[in-house]
Amino acid sequence: MRGKEDVFRKRLERFQELLRENDIDGAVIRTLSSFIYFTGTKWLRPSLLIPAEGEPTVYVVKGEAELFREKSWVENVVEFQRAEDLMAGVVTWIQGNGFERVGLEFGVERDAYLFFYKLFQRLNPVIEIVDVLDLTMSLRMIKDDWELENIRKAGKIAQRGMAVAEDVIRPGKSELEIAAEVVRELMLSGSEDPKVYVSTTPRAHAEPFRDLKVQENGVVTVVIGADWNHYYANTARTFVVGDPGERVRKAMEVKKEALNIALEETKVGVTLNAVEKRLAGFFREKGFGDAYLTGYTHGVGLLIEEPPMPTIIVPTRAAKVQENMVLSVIHPPLMIPEGAVKHEDTYIVRKEGLERVT
């Protein structure tokens, strides 16, 4: 097992306290990142049942229990052979314990499927379903020492991947070829689920295409998420090929100035929105107000992008910076006709300032 049992048990116990404080009898965890957070291991199609009091239960496919116990601290592992057996087990767990309010995470990531929610609702018609995403994320936003060490290691791997990107970018190379070289380096360095995005055109989030290629006098932006023990570090760079013109040079200079402002302003106790407003004003002053996408930062951890997520979850812009948050700064690119100009790194929030990870 990666990590010590007491780390994960402490997380579980704190979550159970939150369940009791909110009068929730138990939670069914289906999202992969939260499953990892509590069990210490990733698993395809996760199903973790956490009562407000007592020991958790994990359901795995028949034949997987022995390996799962090696990878996790959870002892109560139940195998199932048919999907309906899993559903029956969850229903029995709820009804057998007399639960009336049960938590689910209303998230957007893998395995948090709407159809599962609908099926759960149909099988448990008299149960009140409560969204517990805010509860899990309130724990996950503040990292412990073990998490921070994993993120630092992930940062070193991400840097090696970016060095490879710089080496392989040349005219005629496709986005997919560049991504493949970077992914290879990341995986050989121990990243088990790397995320690599490459754009040669103005795209904010760029899954690489095989038929989009680096142009003479072009712009290439590479975004890397490298993981270690399932924890990510996030970095992005824009590379210029030849001479793409004065607008690109100016955008890169402005982006660098904005990064310095963000790093100076992002401090414990400051709201993200306050920094956001300062940056928006700066970009307007420099003539790039229309090119800036709102949401200068986001959390990093078991996901390459997780709360606080002011890029897509507007209410989190009111969140205050807290010690031991891990943030990616500056996240959105400047979207100009030549491409997406981006400079992004992962930082650990400390009382004395930001610790750079990538």
Secondary structure, DSSP 8 states (H G I E B T S, - for coil): --S-HHHHHHHHHHHHHHHHHTT--EEEE-SHHHHHHHHSS--SS--EEEESSS--EEEEETT-HHHHHHH-S---EEEESSHHHHHHHHHHHHHHTT-SEEEE----STT--HHHHHHHHHH-TTSEEEE-HHHHHHHHTS--HHHHHHHHHHHHHHHHHHHHHHHH--TT-BHHHHHHHHHHHHHHTT-SS-EEEEESSS-SS----TT-B--TT-EEEEEEEEEETTEEEEEEEEEE-S---HHHHHHHHHHHHHHHHHHHH--TT-BHHHHHHHHHHHHHHTT-TTTB-S--EEE-SSSSSBSS-TTT-GGGGG-B--TT-EEEES-S-EEETTEEE-EEEEEEEETTEEEE--
